[in-house]
């Protein structure tokens, strides 16, 4: 099932997650993007998926 969040939000969340330099920044990023879903946040952070795949647009 594709993510409800917009592709732009997923891309922005991924950029923020990968740019976090310490735990404080990471916590702030998780709080900022909690609306896209915890599973989606984790998949983006661990680079298990891309925003396009989460939206069902990628392979």
TORRO-956715 format. One record per atom (N, C-alpha, C, O): residue in one letter; y, x, z. Coordinates in steps of 0.1 Angstrom, whole numbers. Layout:
// TORRO-956715
rest, north, east, up
A, Y, X, Z
...
END
This chain:
// TORRO-956715
rest, north, east, up
X, -12, 8, 0
X, 0, 0, 0
X, 12, 9, 0
X, 14, 18, 9
X, 22, 7, -9
X, 34, 15, -10
X, 42, 14, 2
X, 43, 3, 9
X, 50, 24, 5
X, 59, 24, 16
X, 70, 14, 14
X, 75, 13, 2
X, 75, 8, 24
X, 86, -2, 23
X, 99, 5, 21
X, 108, 0, 14
X, 101, 17, 27
X, 113, 24, 26
X, 116, 28, 12
X, 107, 30, 4
X, 129, 30, 9
X, 133, 34, -4
X, 129, 48, -7
X, 127, 56, 2
X, 128, 51, -20
X, 124, 65, -24
X, 135, 75, -19
X, 132, 86, -15
X, 148, 71, -20
X, 159, 79, -16
X, 158, 82, -1
X, 160, 94, 4
X, 154, 72, 7
X, 152, 74, 22
X, 141, 84, 25
X, 142, 93, 33
X, 130, 82, 17
X, 118, 91, 19
X, 121, 105, 16
X, 117, 115, 23
X, 129, 107, 5
X, 133, 121, 1
X, 142, 127, 11
X, 141, 139, 15
X, 152, 119, 16
X, 161, 124, 26
X, 154, 127, 39
X, 157, 138, 45
X, 145, 119, 43
X, 137, 122, 55
X, 129, 135, 54
X, 129, 143, 63
X, 123, 137, 42
X, 115, 149, 40
X, 124, 161, 41
X, 120, 171, 47
X, 136, 160, 35
X, 145, 172, 35
X, 149, 175, 50
X, 149, 186, 54
X, 152, 164, 57
X, 156, 166, 71
X, 145, 172, 80
X, 147, 181, 88
X, 133, 167, 77
X, 121, 172, 85
X, 118, 187, 82
X, 116, 194, 92
X, 119, 190, 70
X, 116, 204, 66
X, 127, 214, 70
X, 125, 226, 71
X, 139, 208, 72
X, 151, 217, 75
X, 152, 219, 90
X, 160, 227, 95
X, 145, 211, 98
X, 146, 211, 113
X, 142, 225, 118
X, 131, 230, 114
X, 150, 232, 126
X, 147, 245, 130
X, 141, 247, 144
X, 136, 257, 147
X, 143, 236, 152
X, 137, 236, 165
X, 133, 222, 169
X, 135, 213, 162
X, 127, 221, 181
X, 122, 209, 186
X, 133, 198, 188
X, 131, 186, 185
X, 145, 202, 192
X, 156, 193, 194
X, 160, 187, 181
X, 162, 175, 180
X, 161, 195, 170
X, 164, 189, 157
X, 153, 181, 152
X, 155, 170, 145
X, 140, 184, 154
X, 129, 177, 150
X, 129, 163, 157
X, 126, 153, 150
X, 131, 163, 170
X, 132, 150, 177
X, 143, 141, 171
X, 141, 129, 170
X, 154, 147, 169
X, 166, 139, 163
X, 162, 133, 149
X, 165, 122, 146
X, 155, 141, 141
X, 151, 137, 128
X, 141, 125, 129
X, 142, 115, 122
X, 131, 127, 138
X, 121, 116, 140
X, 128, 103, 145
X, 125, 92, 140
X, 138, 104, 153
X, 146, 92, 158
X, 154, 86, 146
X, 154, 74, 145
X, 160, 95, 139
X, 169, 90, 128
X, 160, 82, 117
X, 165, 72, 112
X, 148, 87, 114
X, 140, 81, 103
X, 129, 73, 108
X, 120, 70, 100
X, 129, 68, 121
X, 118, 60, 126
X, 115, 48, 118
X, 104, 42, 118
X, 126, 43, 111
X, 125, 30, 103
X, 116, 32, 91
X, 111, 22, 85
X, 112, 44, 87
X, 103, 45, 75
X, 89, 46, 80
X, 80, 46, 71
X, 86, 46, 93
X, 73, 45, 98
X, 68, 58, 102
X, 70, 69, 96
X, 61, 58, 114
X, 56, 71, 119
X, 46, 78, 110
X, 46, 90, 109
X, 37, 70, 104
X, 27, 76, 95
X, 34, 83, 84
X, 30, 94, 80
X, 44, 76, 78
X, 51, 82, 67
X, 58, 95, 71
X, 58, 105, 64
X, 64, 95, 83
X, 71, 106, 88
X, 62, 118, 89
X, 65, 129, 85
X, 50, 115, 95
X, 40, 126, 97
X, 35, 132, 84
X, 33, 144, 83
X, 32, 123, 75
X, 27, 127, 62
X, 38, 136, 54
X, 34, 146, 48
X, 50, 132, 55
X, 61, 140, 49
X, 62, 154, 56
X, 63, 164, 50
X, 63, 153, 70
X, 65, 165, 78
X, 53, 175, 76
X, 56, 187, 74
X, 41, 171, 75
X, 29, 179, 74
X, 27, 183, 59
X, 17, 190, 56
X, 35, 177, 50
X, 34, 179, 36
X, 20, 175, 31
X, 15, 181, 21
X, 15, 164, 36
X, 3, 158, 32
X, 5, 148, 20
X, -4, 145, 13
X, 18, 144, 18
X, 21, 135, 8
X, 36, 138, 4
X, 43, 144, 11
X, 39, 132, -8
X, 53, 133, -13
X, 59, 120, -12
X, 52, 110, -10
X, 73, 119, -12
X, 79, 106, -12
X, 74, 97, -24
X, 73, 85, -22
X, 72, 103, -36
X, 67, 95, -47
X, 53, 89, -44
X, 51, 78, -48
X, 45, 97, -38
X, 31, 92, -35
X, 32, 81, -25
X, 24, 71, -26
X, 40, 83, -15
X, 42, 72, -5
X, 47, 59, -11
X, 43, 48, -6
X, 55, 60, -21
X, 60, 48, -28
X, 50, 43, -38
X, 53, 32, -43
X, 40, 50, -41
X, 30, 45, -50
X, 34, 49, -65
X, 28, 43, -74
X, 43, 58, -66
X, 48, 61, -80
X, 42, 74, -85
X, 43, 77, -97
X, 36, 82, -76
X, 31, 95, -80
X, 16, 95, -79
X, 9, 85, -75
X, 10, 106, -85
X, -5, 106, -85
X, -10, 117, -75
X, -22, 119, -74
END
